[in-house]
Amino acid sequence: MRQRRWIELFSDYDCEIRYHPGKANVVVDALSRKEVVRPKRVRALNMILQSSIKDRILAAQKEAVDEFAVLQKGLDEMIE
């Protein structure tokens, strides 16, 4: 859509658009860039979770739910 608008705008004027490939341009544009494919590095990560971590997560989640319930109850009381 953006290109179509520019073409319509330039069609009203007597002008010529010329494309110069990469080395002729001071700043390389998107059409003349060469795609550089870099190899991806992958590292394996092994983790062993201790059973106490799961319990701590569950306790923190329960605490957050309880705090939300208290706030919700307070809001309900304020509305009434």
Summary of the structure (lengths in Angstrom):
residues: 80
radius of gyration: 30.8
end to end distance: 53.8
largest distance: 75.7
contacts: 96
relative contact order: 0.05
helix: 52%
strand: 0%
